[in-house]
């Protein structure tokens, strides 16, 4: 897979809170929803509604993390990695868009290539995915920059969160990444990285536990920082849990 990155733009969105229930406005029908993961210990994972189709991690971007990313890229560029052709990856060229990027990756990789997720015909996200699914990653990034409808949904929900509406110029040091299972492997999808990261074997049955192992590595790199949260994309009916 090419390591070429699209050029970073000056386009900036309002930061989105860790509450991506705005997917209904994107055209994602129930029962697809996002549930909080209350803890990373195995006994607490038993309370996560199953099945889980994606995990989104919110974490702080610290110097330790930036250093790790550099080392990770050098290792992969040298040793290579296997990435399924069925993985759908969108580079992030818009500042503060990582919340939407996490949701976009979770939806795209459960819709594309015969995925289980059925989207609203004519809805915002289905229209965007159909337009971009056969493009290169760089072309997808450009398409996202130019998609005013998706940007408007993002902005509407970013400005109606529980906390005070941030300023477009705000520097945000928190970041979202998405973890998905595809073709027997666990992938990290972070639009700030040049490519998906293969974290090794996984399966639909073991996915949640495998994803949490990856999440724990993020926590272990900055054990004194408490700004971590995890949400799980699930199709379990709310009344079932």
C-alpha angles and dihedrals in degrees: 000000000000116000093206113130124208113243115273112247133209091236109124132189129196112268113261120224122239091266110093097176087122087092089100088069088050090058101259109141129213140296087047107095143141120251128193117249102220097200144351097238116109095241091056092049088065087073094057109107112250141255098049116195101177140003124216119201125200114199142155121268102227133166088259090056093047090051091050091051091054092050092046093052093048090051095048094044088053101039101026127216140226116253121182115239086226093067113105112212130185119191114220115235097156120086116238092011096112094105091057090041090057092050092043092053092047092052098040094052093050094046104041126082096017096317122170097247117100115199132203111270108245091012122141097253097041091050091050095046093048089051095050108028094096096042127099117260091256091051090049090054091053091048090053091051090053098044105103094176094060090043091053093053089049092050094047092056096039089058095048101052127124094262130061114290108262126227121255089237094055117124108230118199096184122091139192126218129178127224121201139167118233130168093346099313136095116235133194112213113199116159090206090065122075095240144359115287117231109217096184138261121350140151138206090260096049098032099105093049092044091049092050090053087058091046090053089057089058090052093045091057090060106022094164093055115089098188097107129117135165131204128186127216107225141167094209113126111249093234089058091069 
